[in-house]
């Protein structure tokens, strides 16, 4: 399972997503996504243990 971290122009994390479709939805919602990085396996484990990555996306 792949997870992605989305960052704004200042390098602050603004979302964690599981699919390209999630990222596209956030962009359509107007989130200022400047960069998307594939999460390392050890980072992704935390997401899979704590629930859906969309739980982190406050307005998704």
C-alpha positions as MATLAB code, in Angstrom:
seq = 'XXXXXXXXXXXXXXXXXXXXXXXXXXXXXXXXXXXXXXXXXXXXXXXXXXXXXXXXXXXX';
ca = [
       0.000    0.000    0.000;
       1.393    3.402   -0.984;
       0.940    6.641    0.925;
       1.876   10.181   -0.031;
       2.600   13.355    1.913;
       1.450   16.644    0.387;
       3.288   19.878    1.161;
       2.516   23.562    0.634;
       4.916   26.153   -0.802;
       6.616   26.667    2.574;
       7.342   22.940    2.960;
       4.673   22.361    5.623;
       2.746   19.094    5.426;
      -0.900   19.763    4.661;
      -2.253   16.283    3.879;
      -1.517   12.594    3.697;
      -3.120   10.667    0.861;
      -3.310    7.087   -0.312;
      -4.115    7.536   -4.005;
      -3.587    9.977   -6.851;
      -7.350   10.496   -6.839;
      -7.199   11.735   -3.223;
      -4.504   14.225   -4.213;
      -6.544   15.432   -7.189;
      -9.632   15.927   -5.007;
      -7.638   18.077   -2.580;
      -6.250   20.143   -5.466;
      -9.795   20.668   -6.801;
     -10.832   21.770   -3.297;
      -8.202   24.501   -3.536;
      -5.541   23.073   -1.223;
      -2.180   24.702   -2.108;
      -0.310   21.461   -2.856;
       3.144   22.416   -4.131;
       4.877   19.048   -3.699;
       3.885   15.419   -3.247;
       6.336   12.895   -1.790;
       6.002    9.139   -1.583;
       6.135    8.129    2.088;
       8.819    5.736    3.293;
       7.623    2.307    4.404;
       8.176    3.125    8.085;
       6.083    6.309    7.733;
       3.314    4.479    5.871;
       3.033    1.882    8.656;
       1.952    4.641   11.029;
      -0.854    5.640    8.642;
      -2.073    2.088    8.251;
      -2.070    1.559   12.032;
      -3.810    4.820   12.914;
      -6.525    4.664   10.287;
      -7.072    6.127    6.883;
      -4.721    8.845    5.639;
      -7.820   10.946    5.014;
      -8.240   11.121    8.808;
      -5.325   13.567    8.677;
      -7.001   15.728    6.017;
      -9.122   18.043    8.152;
     -11.356   19.297    5.335;
     -11.592   16.136    3.233;
];
